[in-house]
Amino acid sequence: MSKFAPLALFTAITLVAGCDEINGERDAALVGAAIGCAAGYTLVNGRCVEGAIAGGVAGAVSQR
């Protein structure tokens, strides 16, 4: 695991903690993408983009 993974995970947690309320699909998609990027990079050997796409879609769909 590289030095980027802990930074990505910290950034994702900070983004989620900074959201006092999520208004709409766009905000949920952005938070989902940040978390998905960190998860993809950490859990699936550097697959940040794929994780961000999956997390963004999941976040947008969950707001409907």
C-alpha positions in Angstrom: 0.0 0.0 0.0 1.4 3.4 -1.0 1.5 6.6 0.9 -1.5 7.9 -1.1 -4.1 5.4 0.5 -4.1 6.9 4.0 -4.4 10.4 2.6 -7.3 9.4 0.3 -9.1 7.7 3.2 -8.5 10.7 5.5 -9.8 13.1 2.8 -13.0 11.0 2.3 -13.7 10.9 6.0 -13.1 14.6 6.3 -15.5 15.3 3.4 -18.2 13.2 4.9 -17.7 14.7 8.4 -17.9 18.2 6.9 -21.3 17.7 5.4 -23.9 18.8 7.9 -26.6 18.0 5.4 -26.5 16.6 1.9 -28.8 18.6 -0.4 -29.6 16.8 -3.6 -28.1 14.2 -5.9 -25.1 16.2 -6.8 -23.8 16.5 -3.2 -24.5 12.9 -2.6 -22.7 11.9 -5.8 -19.6 14.0 -4.8 -19.4 12.4 -1.4 -20.0 9.0 -2.8 -17.3 9.5 -5.4 -14.8 10.6 -2.7 -15.5 7.6 -0.6 -15.5 5.3 -3.6 -12.1 6.6 -4.7 -10.6 6.0 -1.3 -12.2 2.5 -1.1 -11.2 1.6 -4.6 -7.6 2.7 -4.1 -7.3 1.0 -0.7 -9.2 -2.2 -1.3 -8.7 -2.9 -5.0 -5.0 -2.1 -5.7 -5.2 1.5 -6.9 -8.6 1.5 -8.7 -9.5 5.1 -7.6 -11.4 6.0 -10.8 -13.5 2.9 -10.9 -14.3 3.3 -7.2 -15.2 7.0 -7.7 -17.6 6.1 -10.5 -19.3 3.4 -8.6 -19.5 5.6 -5.4 -20.8 8.5 -7.3 -23.6 6.5 -9.0 -24.5 4.9 -5.7 -24.7 8.3 -4.0 -26.8 9.8 -6.7 -29.2 6.8 -6.8 -29.6 6.7 -3.0 -31.0 10.3 -3.0 -34.1 9.3 -5.1 
